Amino acid sequence: MPEYIDPNQLKQLEQIEAMKRQILSRMLSKEAYERLARVKIVNPELAAQVELYLLQIYQSGRLDKTISDSQLKGILGLLSQKKDFKIMKK
């Protein structure tokens, strides 16, 4: 991470974050948005994956209604599944 952050870059990043929050607040029900905020505190990597997934759905135009809390739980479950790999020796 660079020691010096350009103020213009910082301002641009803040604008992007604000737009992302605005889109997510429109996509998600109040309960789902609050759940995502709590997940972000506990597991920021998972929350970032979910946000990226939701923003991709939004950009593709596949969203026809707001996402409920139970639907968000399902998305969280899918994205948080650990993949186990077995290495077999012969």
Secondary structure, DSSP 8 states (H G I E B T S, - for coil): --SS--HHHHHHHHHHHHHHHHHHHHHB-HHHHHHHHHHHHH-HHHHHHHHHHHHHHHHHT---S-B-HHHHHHHHHHHH----------
